[in-house]
Amino acid sequence: MERSLPDGTRPEGTRGILRAREGLERFQVRRIPPAPELAPFVEHFWVLRWDLRGRPPHRQAVLTRPSVHMTFTSYLTSGATRARIVGVVRDDFIEEIRDEGRVVGAAFRPGGFRPFTDAPVSALTGRFADVDEVFGAAGRALAAEIFAAASAEDAVGRLADFLVGAAPEPDPSAERAAAVVARIAARPGLVRVDELAADVGLGARSLQRLFHEYVGIGPKWVIRRFRMREAAERAASGGAVDWAGLAAELGYADQAHFTRDFTAAVGTPPARYAREAGGPGSIES
C-alpha cells in the first residue's frame, strides 16, 4: 500500500499520478514485480483499492506512459465488473472511482504487449478493448477467475499464471523498443526524433516503424510525454522550482513554450500545479 511518506515526499510508483497526495487520501495503489519469465513483457502488476462509501466520488487524472495495460475492475458495492486492454492513451486520462472497488492490472513494458497479439500495438492506441478481443474465450474465463478471487494477491497470481501460459518467446524487436523508450526516459532534455534515431543507431523511418509496430505511438509523442512527466514530478516535489532553469534543462528555448506545453498536458500552468500538488511553486533565479 503506497501513501505519502512522513516527510511529505511521494513513494516510488506514483509518478504520472497528478495531484497524487490528494489522490492517495482516497485510494491505495501497490506495484508487484513480475516473475523472471514475464520480465521481458510485463513491467509490473498493480492493484488499486478504494473505499469511498459515504464520500463523494473521486476523479483522478494520470499523465500516461507509452504502455499497454490489462485491467480487471470490480465495483464491489454494485457487483459490476470490467475487463479491458487499454492501449496507449494519447490525451487526457481521467478515471472516476466511487463507492468501493478494486482494479487488478498488468502494465506491459513498451513493446512488451506486441508478442501477445497478431496486430501492431498502434491498433490499440486510444482504445479500451474488451479482454476477449485479444484473448478470446480464454480471456473471458480469466476475467471470471479474477473477479471471483477473494484477495488481490490471488487475483494477481491468476493473471500472472495466465500470462506465463500465453507468453511467446521474447522478441528482439520488443526488447529494442523498450530500450529506446528507456533511453528517452533517461534523457528528459532530448528534443528531436532525428537526434534520438542517431543516438540508438536507427534511421528515422526505421525508428517510426518500430514505434508503430511495438510501442503504439510515435517517438515524438513519447519524447514530449516524458518531458512533461519529469516537469510534473519536479513541480510536485515540494521544493522551490526554477521554472526557467527547468525549461532549459528539458530542451525548451524559452519558458513561455514550456509553460504552454505543460498547461496543455496537465491542464493548469506549472506554478499553479505546484501549489495544488503540494509544492510552493516559487521561481528561483
C-alpha atoms as a printed R data frame, in Angstrom:
    type eleno elety resid chain resno       x       y       z
1   ATOM     1    CA   MET     A     1   0.000   0.000   0.000
2   ATOM     2    CA   GLU     A     2   1.556   3.309  -1.068
3   ATOM     3    CA   ARG     A     3   0.805   6.541   0.740
4   ATOM     4    CA   SER     A     4   2.588   9.832   1.274
5   ATOM     5    CA   LEU     A     5   5.728   9.403   3.373
6   ATOM     6    CA   PRO     A     6   6.246  11.153   6.745
7   ATOM     7    CA   ASP     A     7   8.498  13.823   5.217
8   ATOM     8    CA   GLY     A     8   5.814  14.694   2.651
9   ATOM     9    CA   THR     A     9   7.585  13.099  -0.305
10  ATOM    10    CA   ARG     A    10   5.769  10.628  -2.522
11  ATOM    11    CA   PRO     A    11   6.503   6.911  -2.725
12  ATOM    12    CA   GLU     A    12   8.035   5.328  -5.792
13  ATOM    13    CA   GLY     A    13   5.265   4.260  -8.144
14  ATOM    14    CA   THR     A    14   3.150   7.424  -8.105
15  ATOM    15    CA   ARG     A    15   4.973   9.178 -10.945
16  ATOM    16    CA   GLY     A    16   2.395  10.266 -13.507
17  ATOM    17    CA   ILE     A    17  -0.462  10.375 -10.979
18  ATOM    18    CA   LEU     A    18  -1.398  14.045 -10.990
19  ATOM    19    CA   ARG     A    19  -2.002  15.649  -7.580
20  ATOM    20    CA   ALA     A    20  -1.011  12.320  -6.070
21  ATOM    21    CA   ARG     A    21  -1.119  13.459  -2.455
22  ATOM    22    CA   GLU     A    22  -4.800  14.297  -2.813
23  ATOM    23    CA   GLY     A    23  -5.463  11.034  -4.609
24  ATOM    24    CA   LEU     A    24  -3.670   8.890  -2.021
25  ATOM    25    CA   GLU     A    25  -6.117  10.135   0.586
26  ATOM    26    CA   ARG     A    26  -8.834   8.331  -1.395
27  ATOM    27    CA   PHE     A    27  -7.186   5.229  -2.833
28  ATOM    28    CA   GLN     A    28  -4.222   2.922  -2.323
29  ATOM    29    CA   VAL     A    29  -2.026   1.638  -5.123
30  ATOM    30    CA   ARG     A    30   0.565  -1.126  -4.942
31  ATOM    31    CA   ARG     A    31   3.002  -2.425  -7.523
32  ATOM    32    CA   ILE     A    32   4.152  -6.046  -7.697
33  ATOM    33    CA   PRO     A    33   7.186  -7.093  -9.775
34  ATOM    34    CA   PRO     A    34   6.716  -9.868 -12.345
35  ATOM    35    CA   ALA     A    35   8.305 -13.294 -12.184
36  ATOM    36    CA   PRO     A    36  11.515 -13.630 -14.255
37  ATOM    37    CA   GLU     A    37   9.738 -15.460 -17.084
38  ATOM    38    CA   LEU     A    38   7.400 -12.466 -17.534
39  ATOM    39    CA   ALA     A    39  10.036  -9.757 -17.111
40  ATOM    40    CA   PRO     A    40  10.633  -9.408 -20.889
41  ATOM    41    CA   PHE     A    41   6.963  -8.484 -21.312
42  ATOM    42    CA   VAL     A    42   5.495  -7.090 -18.070
43  ATOM    43    CA   GLU     A    43   6.892  -4.089 -16.233
44  ATOM    44    CA   HIS     A    44   4.810  -4.683 -13.115
45  ATOM    45    CA   PHE     A    45   1.448  -5.817 -11.830
46  ATOM    46    CA   TRP     A    46  -0.590  -3.314  -9.851
47  ATOM    47    CA   VAL     A    47  -3.534  -3.250  -7.504
48  ATOM    48    CA   LEU     A    48  -5.722  -0.204  -6.857
49  ATOM    49    CA   ARG     A    49  -8.149  -0.276  -3.927
50  ATOM    50    CA   TRP     A    50 -10.597   2.326  -2.682
51  ATOM    51    CA   ASP     A    51 -13.434   2.655  -0.207
52  ATOM    52    CA   LEU     A    52 -15.394   5.861  -0.721
53  ATOM    53    CA   ARG     A    53 -18.645   4.673   0.803
54  ATOM    54    CA   GLY     A    54 -20.279   7.723   2.331
55  ATOM    55    CA   ARG     A    55 -17.840  10.033   0.499
56  ATOM    56    CA   PRO     A    56 -18.075  11.820  -2.869
57  ATOM    57    CA   PRO     A    57 -16.696  10.144  -5.999
58  ATOM    58    CA   HIS     A    58 -13.113  10.998  -6.913
59  ATOM    59    CA   ARG     A    59 -11.849  11.845 -10.411
60  ATOM    60    CA   GLN     A    60  -8.166  11.009 -10.829
61  ATOM    61    CA   ALA     A    61  -6.065  12.335 -13.701
62  ATOM    62    CA   VAL     A    62  -2.978  10.454 -14.897
63  ATOM    63    CA   LEU     A    63  -0.207  11.606 -17.220
64  ATOM    64    CA   THR     A    64   0.104   8.312 -19.067
65  ATOM    65    CA   ARG     A    65   3.183   6.442 -20.293
66  ATOM    66    CA   PRO     A    66   3.657   4.628 -23.633
67  ATOM    67    CA   SER     A    67   2.402   1.399 -22.101
68  ATOM    68    CA   VAL     A    68  -0.424  -1.085 -22.687
69  ATOM    69    CA   HIS     A    69  -2.378  -2.162 -19.599
70  ATOM    70    CA   MET     A    70  -4.573  -5.200 -18.996
71  ATOM    71    CA   THR     A    71  -7.086  -4.277 -16.280
72  ATOM    72    CA   PHE     A    72  -9.815  -6.019 -14.297
73  ATOM    73    CA   THR     A    73 -12.092  -3.642 -12.387
74  ATOM    74    CA   SER     A    74 -14.549  -4.777  -9.718
75  ATOM    75    CA   TYR     A    75 -17.107  -2.351  -8.292
76  ATOM    76    CA   LEU     A    76 -17.693  -4.202  -5.038
77  ATOM    77    CA   THR     A    77 -20.789  -2.279  -3.968
78  ATOM    78    CA   SER     A    78 -22.780  -2.820  -7.165
79  ATOM    79    CA   GLY     A    79 -21.136  -6.050  -8.311
80  ATOM    80    CA   ALA     A    80 -20.332  -4.566 -11.743
81  ATOM    81    CA   THR     A    81 -17.113  -5.667 -13.459
82  ATOM    82    CA   ARG     A    82 -14.987  -4.574 -16.415
83  ATOM    83    CA   ALA     A    83 -12.090  -6.377 -18.142
84  ATOM    84    CA   ARG     A    84 -10.126  -4.341 -20.700
85  ATOM    85    CA   ILE     A    85  -6.960  -3.985 -22.713
86  ATOM    86    CA   VAL     A    86  -6.039  -0.305 -22.515
87  ATOM    87    CA   GLY     A    87  -3.893   0.930 -25.390
88  ATOM    88    CA   VAL     A    88  -1.591   3.929 -25.159
89  ATOM    89    CA   VAL     A    89  -3.684   6.945 -24.142
90  ATOM    90    CA   ARG     A    90  -2.579   9.979 -26.147
91  ATOM    91    CA   ASP     A    91  -4.567  12.676 -24.394
92  ATOM    92    CA   ASP     A    92  -6.190  13.134 -21.001
93  ATOM    93    CA   PHE     A    93  -6.821  10.037 -18.910
94  ATOM    94    CA   ILE     A    94  -9.268  10.604 -16.068
95  ATOM    95    CA   GLU     A    95 -10.820   7.759 -14.108
96  ATOM    96    CA   GLU     A    96 -13.717   8.236 -11.684
97  ATOM    97    CA   ILE     A    97 -13.919   5.973  -8.646
98  ATOM    98    CA   ARG     A    98 -16.927   5.736  -6.355
99  ATOM    99    CA   ASP     A    99 -18.273   3.586  -3.521
100 ATOM   100    CA   GLU     A   100 -15.880   0.629  -3.029
101 ATOM   101    CA   GLY     A   101 -13.812  -1.178  -5.613
102 ATOM   102    CA   ARG     A   102 -10.622  -2.819  -6.813
103 ATOM   103    CA   VAL     A   103  -8.568  -2.872 -10.002
104 ATOM   104    CA   VAL     A   104  -6.031  -5.589 -10.734
105 ATOM   105    CA   GLY     A   105  -3.783  -4.781 -13.661
106 ATOM   106    CA   ALA     A   106  -0.667  -5.652 -15.636
107 ATOM   107    CA   ALA     A   107   1.438  -2.820 -17.041
108 ATOM   108    CA   PHE     A   108   3.351  -4.086 -20.065
109 ATOM   109    CA   ARG     A   109   6.789  -2.814 -20.933
110 ATOM   110    CA   PRO     A   110   6.897  -0.583 -24.011
111 ATOM   111    CA   GLY     A   111   6.931  -3.156 -26.796
112 ATOM   112    CA   GLY     A   112   6.067  -5.938 -24.374
113 ATOM   113    CA   PHE     A   113   2.469  -6.437 -25.460
114 ATOM   114    CA   ARG     A   114   3.264  -6.928 -29.164
115 ATOM   115    CA   PRO     A   115   4.243 -10.634 -28.809
116 ATOM   116    CA   PHE     A   116   0.775 -11.377 -27.395
117 ATOM   117    CA   THR     A   117  -1.136 -10.030 -30.391
118 ATOM   118    CA   ASP     A   118  -1.212 -10.520 -34.152
119 ATOM   119    CA   ALA     A   119  -1.581  -6.797 -34.873
120 ATOM   120    CA   PRO     A   120   0.639  -3.736 -34.402
121 ATOM   121    CA   VAL     A   121   0.279  -2.200 -30.944
122 ATOM   122    CA   SER     A   122  -0.834   1.007 -32.665
123 ATOM   123    CA   ALA     A   123  -4.125  -0.805 -33.457
124 ATOM   124    CA   LEU     A   124  -4.945  -0.455 -29.747
125 ATOM   125    CA   THR     A   125  -3.814   3.145 -29.309
126 ATOM   126    CA   GLY     A   126  -6.533   5.324 -27.828
127 ATOM   127    CA   ARG     A   127  -8.808   2.283 -27.373
128 ATOM   128    CA   PHE     A   128 -10.279   0.403 -24.418
129 ATOM   129    CA   ALA     A   129 -10.803  -3.051 -25.893
130 ATOM   130    CA   ASP     A   130 -12.545  -5.926 -24.125
131 ATOM   131    CA   VAL     A   131 -10.070  -8.572 -22.983
132 ATOM   132    CA   ASP     A   132 -11.725 -11.197 -25.171
133 ATOM   133    CA   GLU     A   133 -10.992  -9.126 -28.282
134 ATOM   134    CA   VAL     A   134  -7.346 -10.148 -27.895
135 ATOM   135    CA   PHE     A   135  -7.512 -13.332 -25.806
136 ATOM   136    CA   GLY     A   136 -10.914 -14.733 -26.817
137 ATOM   137    CA   ALA     A   137 -12.703 -17.250 -24.601
138 ATOM   138    CA   ALA     A   138  -9.559 -17.752 -22.510
139 ATOM   139    CA   GLY     A   139  -9.636 -14.038 -21.663
140 ATOM   140    CA   ARG     A   140 -13.284 -14.254 -20.586
141 ATOM   141    CA   ALA     A   141 -12.505 -17.252 -18.367
142 ATOM   142    CA   LEU     A   142  -9.567 -15.402 -16.836
143 ATOM   143    CA   ALA     A   143 -11.770 -12.398 -16.052
144 ATOM   144    CA   ALA     A   144 -14.271 -14.645 -14.270
145 ATOM   145    CA   GLU     A   145 -11.469 -16.141 -12.159
146 ATOM   146    CA   ILE     A   146 -10.036 -12.750 -11.246
147 ATOM   147    CA   PHE     A   147 -13.414 -11.286 -10.304
148 ATOM   148    CA   ALA     A   148 -14.114 -14.341  -8.137
149 ATOM   149    CA   ALA     A   149 -10.741 -14.156  -6.353
150 ATOM   150    CA   ALA     A   150 -11.134 -13.438  -2.655
151 ATOM   151    CA   SER     A   151  -7.899 -11.449  -2.381
152 ATOM   152    CA   ALA     A   152  -5.907  -9.112  -4.596
153 ATOM   153    CA   GLU     A   153  -2.874 -11.381  -4.198
154 ATOM   154    CA   ASP     A   154  -4.834 -14.354  -5.553
155 ATOM   155    CA   ALA     A   155  -6.134 -12.244  -8.439
156 ATOM   156    CA   VAL     A   156  -2.619 -11.101  -9.374
157 ATOM   157    CA   GLY     A   157  -1.407 -14.683  -9.191
158 ATOM   158    CA   ARG     A   158  -4.106 -15.844 -11.586
159 ATOM   159    CA   LEU     A   159  -3.279 -13.039 -14.019
160 ATOM   160    CA   ALA     A   160   0.427 -13.848 -13.828
161 ATOM   161    CA   ASP     A   161  -0.208 -17.559 -14.417
162 ATOM   162    CA   PHE     A   162  -2.351 -16.744 -17.456
163 ATOM   163    CA   LEU     A   163   0.337 -14.545 -18.987
164 ATOM   164    CA   VAL     A   164   3.051 -17.122 -18.305
165 ATOM   165    CA   GLY     A   165   0.936 -19.680 -20.141
166 ATOM   166    CA   ALA     A   166   0.276 -17.303 -23.044
167 ATOM   167    CA   ALA     A   167   3.742 -15.773 -23.280
168 ATOM   168    CA   PRO     A   168   5.638 -16.406 -26.527
169 ATOM   169    CA   GLU     A   169   9.401 -16.307 -26.827
170 ATOM   170    CA   PRO     A   170  10.966 -12.894 -26.143
171 ATOM   171    CA   ASP     A   171  11.091 -10.729 -29.268
172 ATOM   172    CA   PRO     A   172  14.371  -8.886 -30.001
173 ATOM   173    CA   SER     A   173  12.441  -6.012 -31.609
174 ATOM   174    CA   ALA     A   174  10.299  -5.670 -28.486
175 ATOM   175    CA   GLU     A   175  13.477  -5.511 -26.413
176 ATOM   176    CA   ARG     A   176  14.855  -2.844 -28.707
177 ATOM   177    CA   ALA     A   177  11.666  -0.788 -28.454
178 ATOM   178    CA   ALA     A   178  11.818  -0.990 -24.653
179 ATOM   179    CA   ALA     A   179  15.460   0.075 -24.691
180 ATOM   180    CA   VAL     A   180  14.736   3.104 -26.882
181 ATOM   181    CA   VAL     A   181  11.867   4.225 -24.636
182 ATOM   182    CA   ALA     A   182  14.119   3.787 -21.595
183 ATOM   183    CA   ARG     A   183  16.702   5.958 -23.351
184 ATOM   184    CA   ILE     A   184  14.096   8.693 -23.814
185 ATOM   185    CA   ALA     A   185  13.034   8.465 -20.168
186 ATOM   186    CA   ALA     A   186  16.647   8.802 -19.032
187 ATOM   187    CA   ARG     A   187  17.217  11.907 -21.161
188 ATOM   188    CA   PRO     A   188  14.386  14.379 -20.463
189 ATOM   189    CA   GLY     A   189  16.299  17.082 -22.332
190 ATOM   190    CA   LEU     A   190  16.102  15.119 -25.584
191 ATOM   191    CA   VAL     A   191  14.065  17.110 -28.101
192 ATOM   192    CA   ARG     A   192  14.367  15.809 -31.658
193 ATOM   193    CA   VAL     A   193  13.458  12.466 -33.208
194 ATOM   194    CA   ASP     A   194  16.446  12.586 -35.566
195 ATOM   195    CA   GLU     A   195  18.751  13.042 -32.575
196 ATOM   196    CA   LEU     A   196  17.149  10.020 -30.887
197 ATOM   197    CA   ALA     A   197  17.433   7.930 -34.068
198 ATOM   198    CA   ALA     A   198  21.140   8.698 -34.387
199 ATOM   199    CA   ASP     A   199  21.633   8.011 -30.683
200 ATOM   200    CA   VAL     A   200  20.158   4.494 -30.930
201 ATOM   201    CA   GLY     A   201  21.639   3.658 -34.329
202 ATOM   202    CA   LEU     A   202  18.452   3.647 -36.405
203 ATOM   203    CA   GLY     A   203  17.231   5.674 -39.349
204 ATOM   204    CA   ALA     A   204  14.310   7.988 -38.608
205 ATOM   205    CA   ARG     A   205  11.894   5.886 -40.706
206 ATOM   206    CA   SER     A   206  13.034   2.643 -39.089
207 ATOM   207    CA   LEU     A   207  12.500   4.213 -35.682
208 ATOM   208    CA   GLN     A   208   9.000   5.319 -36.661
209 ATOM   209    CA   ARG     A   209   8.157   1.804 -37.901
210 ATOM   210    CA   LEU     A   210   9.488   0.219 -34.707
211 ATOM   211    CA   PHE     A   211   7.322   2.509 -32.560
212 ATOM   212    CA   HIS     A   212   4.224   1.980 -34.727
213 ATOM   213    CA   GLU     A   213   4.554  -1.791 -34.500
214 ATOM   214    CA   TYR     A   214   5.741  -2.248 -30.914
215 ATOM   215    CA   VAL     A   215   5.107   0.880 -28.830
216 ATOM   216    CA   GLY     A   216   1.822   2.024 -30.332
217 ATOM   217    CA   ILE     A   217   2.637   5.687 -30.747
218 ATOM   218    CA   GLY     A   218   5.365   7.769 -32.396
219 ATOM   219    CA   PRO     A   219   8.678   8.709 -30.787
220 ATOM   220    CA   LYS     A   220   7.838  12.428 -30.913
221 ATOM   221    CA   TRP     A   221   4.853  11.883 -28.587
222 ATOM   222    CA   VAL     A   222   6.986   9.734 -26.260
223 ATOM   223    CA   ILE     A   223   9.680  12.423 -26.068
224 ATOM   224    CA   ARG     A   224   7.124  15.101 -25.223
225 ATOM   225    CA   ARG     A   225   5.332  12.912 -22.703
226 ATOM   226    CA   PHE     A   226   8.451  12.055 -20.701
227 ATOM   227    CA   ARG     A   227   9.435  15.731 -20.623
228 ATOM   228    CA   MET     A   228   6.047  16.597 -19.141
229 ATOM   229    CA   ARG     A   229   6.141  13.716 -16.645
230 ATOM   230    CA   GLU     A   230   9.528  14.943 -15.444
231 ATOM   231    CA   ALA     A   231   8.222  18.506 -15.172
232 ATOM   232    CA   ALA     A   232   5.115  17.431 -13.259
233 ATOM   233    CA   GLU     A   233   7.209  15.369 -10.854
234 ATOM   234    CA   ARG     A   234   9.519  18.326 -10.184
235 ATOM   235    CA   ALA     A   235   6.554  20.632  -9.671
236 ATOM   236    CA   ALA     A   236   5.005  18.251  -7.126
237 ATOM   237    CA   SER     A   237   8.262  17.662  -5.251
238 ATOM   238    CA   GLY     A   238   7.533  20.263  -2.581
239 ATOM   239    CA   GLY     A   239  10.638  22.354  -3.209
240 ATOM   240    CA   ALA     A   240  11.093  25.703  -4.905
241 ATOM   241    CA   VAL     A   241  11.327  25.325  -8.674
242 ATOM   242    CA   ASP     A   242  13.375  27.441 -11.066
243 ATOM   243    CA   TRP     A   243  10.938  27.228 -13.980
244 ATOM   244    CA   ALA     A   244  13.247  28.948 -16.466
245 ATOM   245    CA   GLY     A   245  16.068  26.592 -15.486
246 ATOM   246    CA   LEU     A   246  13.788  23.553 -15.728
247 ATOM   247    CA   ALA     A   247  12.566  24.665 -19.154
248 ATOM   248    CA   ALA     A   248  16.164  24.907 -20.352
249 ATOM   249    CA   GLU     A   249  17.041  21.527 -18.824
250 ATOM   250    CA   LEU     A   250  14.140  19.954 -20.722
251 ATOM   251    CA   GLY     A   251  15.361  21.391 -24.001
252 ATOM   252    CA   TYR     A   252  12.993  24.362 -24.353
253 ATOM   253    CA   ALA     A   253  14.258  27.522 -25.995
254 ATOM   254    CA   ASP     A   254  12.167  29.671 -23.652
255 ATOM   255    CA   GLN     A   255   9.997  29.397 -20.560
256 ATOM   256    CA   ALA     A   256   6.840  30.523 -22.377
257 ATOM   257    CA   HIS     A   257   6.937  27.496 -24.704
258 ATOM   258    CA   PHE     A   258   7.473  25.195 -21.739
259 ATOM   259    CA   THR     A   259   4.529  26.749 -19.885
260 ATOM   260    CA   ARG     A   260   2.229  26.272 -22.889
261 ATOM   261    CA   ASP     A   261   3.185  22.599 -23.257
262 ATOM   262    CA   PHE     A   262   2.836  21.942 -19.523
263 ATOM   263    CA   THR     A   263  -0.575  23.603 -19.380
264 ATOM   264    CA   ALA     A   264  -1.793  21.608 -22.388
265 ATOM   265    CA   ALA     A   265  -0.601  18.299 -20.877
266 ATOM   266    CA   VAL     A   266  -1.517  18.801 -17.216
267 ATOM   267    CA   GLY     A   267  -4.453  21.206 -17.515
268 ATOM   268    CA   THR     A   268  -3.016  24.020 -15.431
269 ATOM   269    CA   PRO     A   269   0.134  26.216 -15.532
270 ATOM   270    CA   PRO     A   270   3.196  24.793 -13.750
271 ATOM   271    CA   ALA     A   271   3.333  27.209 -10.799
272 ATOM   272    CA   ARG     A   272  -0.357  26.686 -10.067
273 ATOM   273    CA   TYR     A   273   0.038  22.928 -10.373
274 ATOM   274    CA   ALA     A   274   2.939  23.049  -7.905
275 ATOM   275    CA   ARG     A   275   0.713  24.791  -5.355
276 ATOM   276    CA   GLU     A   276  -2.156  22.360  -5.915
277 ATOM   277    CA   ALA     A   277   0.126  19.321  -5.764
278 ATOM   278    CA   GLY     A   278   1.745  20.373  -2.501
279 ATOM   279    CA   GLY     A   279   4.759  22.428  -3.515
280 ATOM   280    CA   PRO     A   280   5.242  26.211  -3.179
281 ATOM   281    CA   GLY     A   281   5.662  26.769  -6.929
282 ATOM   282    CA   SER     A   282   8.088  29.646  -6.450
283 ATOM   283    CA   ILE     A   283  10.550  30.735  -9.107
284 ATOM   284    CA   GLU     A   284  14.208  30.988  -8.212
285 ATOM   285    CA   SER     A   285  16.584  32.944 -10.382
